[in-house]
Amino acid sequence: MIQPDPSPFLDACRRQPVSHTPVWFMRQAGRHLPEYRAVRGSGSILEAIARPELAAEITLQPVRRYGVDAAILYSDIVVPVHGAGFGVDIAPGVGPVVADPFRTAADLDRLPPFNADEHTPYVAETVRILAKELEVPLIGFAGAPFTVASYLIEGRPSKDYVLTKTLMYNDPLLWVALLDRLADYAIASLRSQVGAGASAVQVFDSWAGALAPDDYRRYVLPASTKVFAGVADLGVPRIHFGVTTGELLGLLAEAGADVVGVDWRVPLATAAERTGGRVALQGNLDPAAVGAGWEATEVKALEVLSAAADLSGHIFNLGHGVLPTTDPSVLSRLVELVHTTVHPSL
């Protein structure tokens, strides 16, 4: 019998035996929680993130309520570029917006060398508070160069990424320079978070699924690889996540992650095959199933757990973030289900 381990989450990331399947949820802190709405207040999310005591409290809320196996820092992928002064805001109901989008080589000057202590000191302070309060690992995170670049270029969320791909195809030298700069931002931010007490990191390449595999390999993989290599010496598990990245899963693993996130569109067995069985997998319950209530959630969750039975390293999660309309009681029951379903390694 495996003895209870201090961190099933970290062990699963490293593909080591665990006492139970670990579980956490992307966007587990947020609008679906009444306690979040009670403390969040008005104003931009960036203002809340810049208040360490508040950001720490919001990070802790789902850990208290659900008993998840990891916390994820309450922050956003555009925090570094915002802190450096590029002119990014987060519009309610829209997402990141840029009043003056990236267009020419001159715009590189608007992305000065990133210094976490100077540009976003509140992030490390939040992490330090959490490192003292948490009894589970804290996941720090950063935006992958492609996804952050897409926001800077498009000026807002996009469905077709025409402006991003236009720069990528028509000015590859500028494209490489931009992604290299953003890789440096991600590395500096992640290193600061780990230095302050984060026990793992996740790189969100949320919109990489807009790319064909050949384009990802040519235009994006080098910068993503640089990010993962840039934190490899820290010894913490590294997670790589994207949406609609089924055809890119092997490349996401190739970039250097220890764990690859899988959305709900790809069966875990297929994901394991595409990643060569060389990384742990995270996922992959459809967030809409949780929104459909407990009966649908239970059926779909057991399907995920069954599919993960033969995997070497599995962290239960949703295939994307918790939806704002989600009933917290369903997530509570889901955590209990994951924790009490007999793990195949026992």
N, C-alpha and C positions, 0 to 999 in steps of 0.2 A: 504493500500500500504506500502510495506517495504521501509524504507528510505535507501538511499545509505550507505553502511557500509564501515568502514575504511579498512577492509580486508576481502573480500569475501573468499579468500583462507583459512585464519585461521578459519573463521566461519564454512566453509564447513568441514574442518578437525574435528571440534568439533561437527559436525552434527547440527549446528544451522542454522536458516533461512538466506538466502543470497539474495542480490538484482539481481545477475546474476550468472550463472555457472562460477566459476573461472577456469582458464586454465594456464598451464605452460607446458614446454616440457623438458623431459630428453634430455641431450646433446643439449640444445637450444643455447649454446655458442659453436662455433666450426667451423669445416672446411667448412660448407655450407655457412658461412657468408663471404662476401668479406672483410668486415671491420676486421674480425678476421684474415684472411690471410694477411692483410696489416700490422697488428701490431705484429703478433705472432713471426715472425723472425725464425731463424734456431735454431738448438739445441733441446735437449730433452724437452718434455712437463714438466718434473720434474724441469727443469731449469726455465721455464716460471712460474710455480706455485710458485717457491721460490722468485719471484719478486713481492712483494705485489701490487705495483702500476699497473703493467701489468696485474696481475691476477684479480685485481678489475676492470680494464677497460674491460677485456674480459667478466667478469661476467655481466657488465652493458650493453654491446652491444645489446643482444637480448631484454632486457627490453625496451631500447630506440626504437628499430626497431618495435617490435611487440606489446608492451603494455600488456604484460602478467601480471598475477596477483601475481607472485612470481619470485624471482631470485634464482638460485642455484649456490652455490659457485663453481668457477672454480678450481678444484682440482682433486684428484684421490684417489681411495680406498687404494692404496699401499703407499700413502705418509707417514703414521706413521711408517710402517716397514722400508721404505727407510730411513726416518729420523733417525731411531734408529740404522741404520747401518747394516741391514741384507744382503744387497747386491742385491737390486731389481732395475731394470731399466725398462723403457718402450720403447720397440723397435717399430719404425714406421711401421705401417701395420701389426704388430703382437700383441702387448699388453705387459703386464708385463712379464718380463723374469728374471730368477734367475740363475746366473752362478753356484752357489753351493747350490742346493736345500736342503730342510729339509729332513733328513733321520733318525736320531737317537736322543736319549735323550740329547746328548751333544749339539745338535743344539739349544736347548732351551736357552743355554747361549748366543746365538747370538740375543736373543730377551730380552734385559734388561728391567726392569720396565720402562714404557713409561712416559716421562714427556713432555707435549706439549710445555711448555715454553722453554725447553732445546733442544728438538729434532726437533720441527717444529714451531719455533716462527713466521715465516712468514705467517703461516695460520691465526693465530689470528690477525695479523696486517692487512691482507687483509680483514678480517671480520670487523675490526674496521673502515677501510676506507669505506667499503660498507654501514655500519650502518649509517654513516653520509650522504651518497650520495643517498641511495635508498628511494623511497616513497612506495615501496611494501615490503613485508616480504622477508627475506633472508633465504633460506633453507641450513643448514649445513648438512654434511653427513659423513658417515663412511662405510667401508666395513664390512659385517657380518663375524663372525669368520670362518664359513665354506668356503666362497668364497675366503677370503684372504689365508686361510690355503691351499686351492687347488692350488693357484698360487705358494706358497712357496714350496709345495711338488712336483708338476708337473714340475715346472721350467718354464712354459709357458702355454698359454691357451691349454685346452685339450678337446677332443671330448668324451672320455670314462672315464676319471678320475680313471683309474686303479690304479695308484700309490697312489692316495688319499684314495681310498677305501681299498687298501691293508693295509695301515697303520691303518685306521679306524677299520677294522675287526681283524687284527692280533695283534695289540698292543693298545688295547682300553685305557690303562692307560696313555700311551704317547699321544694318541689322545685327551683325556680329558684335559691333562695338556697343550697341544698346544692351543686348542680352548679356554680354560680358560684364557691363557695369551693374546690371541688375543681379547677376550672380554674386558679385562682390557684396551688394546690399544684403542679399539673403544670407550669405556666409557670416557676415559681421553680426547680423541680427541674431542668427541661431547661436553663434558662439557666445554672444552676450547672455542669451537666455539660459544656455547650459551652464555658463559660469556663475549665474545667479541661483541655480538650483534645479533647472529642468532636467528630467531624467530620460527623456526621449524627444525626438523632433519629428514633425511631419511637414513635408513640402507639398503644398497644394498647387497642382497644375490643373486647375479646374476646367480650363477650356482647351486643353491639349487635344481633346477628342475632335476638334475642328480640323485636325491635320491628317493627311494621308501618312502612312508609315514611312515612305521614302522622304517626305518633307520633314517629318519629325527627326529622322536620323540625320539628315543633312543640316537642317537649320536650327534645331532645338537641342538635340541630344548632347552636343559638346558643352553647352552652358549648364544643363541639368547635371551632367556628370561632374562639372566643376564644383557645383554646390555640394553634392554628396561627398566628393573628395575633400572639400574644404572643411568638413566637420568630422571626417573619419577618425582623426586622432583623438577625438573626445571620448570615444568608447561608448556612446549612447546609441540605442537603436534608432534607425532612420527609416521613416515611412514615406512612401511616394504614392500620391493619390491623384486621380483625375476622373472626370466624368465622360461617359461614352468613349472610353479608351480601350475597348475590347481588343481592337486590332493593334494596340500599342503596348499591351501588357508586357510582352517580352522586352521591349525597348525600355519601359519604365524600370524593369528589373536590371537591365543592362546598365542603366545610369548609376547604379551603385547602392540602391536601397537594400535594407534588410527585410523590409515588409512592403508589399505592394497592395494598395487598396483596390477593391473590385466593386464596381457598381452592380446593380441588380440585373443588368442586361446580359451578363455573362455567367454561366454556371461555374461554380468553384472548381469543378474537375477540369473544365476547359481552361480556366485561368491557371491552374497548376501545370497543365500541359504547356501552355504558352510561355510560362515563366521558367520552365525546365525543372520545376520542383526544387529550385535552389533558394527560394525566399519564403518567408511566412506570408500568409494572405490575410487580409482584413476585409470583412464585409459579411454578407452583402444583401441584407434584407431591404426590400423596396420600402422607402419611407411612406408611400401611399398605403401600404398594407397596414401599417401602424395607425394611420389615419382612419382606416376602415373599421377599427374596433378590435376587441380582444380575440374574437373567434378567428377572424382572418389573420391576425398577427400570430396567434399560436400555431396555426397550420403552416404558415409560411416560415416561421422561425424554426420549427422542427425540421422542415425541409432543408434549411440552411445548415443546421447542426448535423443532420444526416449526411449531407454532401461533404461536410468538413471532417467526417469521421476518420478518413484515411490520410488527412493532411498532416504534414510535419510542421506544426506552427499555425494556429488559427486564432485570430482575435475577432470576436463577434462585433459587428457594427452594422449600421445602415449603409445602403449603397450611396447615400449622400446625406445631407443634413436633416435633422428633425424639422418637420413642417410646423409652422406657427400654430396651426389648428389642432395639433396633436393633443390628445387627452393624457395628462401626466400619469394617470392611474394605469394606463395601458403600458407605458414604459416601465413603471414599477413592476408590474407582473411579468413583463418581458425579461427584465434583469433576473428576477427570481427563477424564471423558467430556464434561462441559460445557465445560471449557477447550479441548478439542481439536476439538470439533465446529465446523466453519467457520462463523464469524459472517456473517450476510447482508450486513453493511455492508462486508465486505472485498472 
